[in-house]
Amino acid sequence: MKLVEMQIEEYLARLASDAPTPGGGAASALAGAQGIALVAMVANLTVGREKYAAHEVLCKDIGARAEVLLQKLAAQVDADAAAYGGFAAALRLPKETEEEKAVRRGAISAAALYAAEVPLETMRLGTEGLLCAKDILAGYNPSCATDIACGAQELLGCVKSAWLNVAINLGSIADAARAEALRGEGMRLLTQAEEIGAFVYGEIERLYR
């Protein structure tokens, strides 16, 4: 059964158990999925209401963007678990002979590359989600203001946590140039996400001062 098909209590029990998956990467993606779902909710609670007709086009667009991101982030939950499984399998390869050691090193490098690329994609999606949260500030149902901020914080947590799951794998990638490229993109996304997250939170928080 896919992780995203589990009941919430079942998923949380699995997460809390000694099973190696799901772990932090899957949890990061799920946080992002929850975050963009909240942004979608705000859009849906704005669209179709005469009082907020001026925001109809904006929120329809954001709602459509958010729905795509929601599906992609949900898929990342299981993708991350699979990536870890591949890396763990590579670690278990035999290493008695020099030939076996070489094969194992290659397998570990390939698995580490994939295990870094998956959370990097989660970072991209989470950052796109934060842009949705920022864009919807231009016009929305004000009764949902805090949901925007909560969604943005979930998305920021998604990006920051996913970054750690990228970084931990970089040292096992044999192609140093490729590893450095992944590091550069990850750090750029992290900076962007932190800036957007802080902006969105600040814009909502100041409404209640």
Secondary structure as UniProt FT lines:
FT   HELIX           3..5
FT   HELIX           8..16
FT   HELIX           24..44
FT   TURN            45..48
FT   HELIX           50..55
FT   HELIX           56..91
FT   HELIX           98..135
FT   HELIX           136..138
FT   HELIX           142..144
FT   HELIX           145..170
FT   TURN            171..172
FT   HELIX           176..205
FT   HELIX           206..208
//
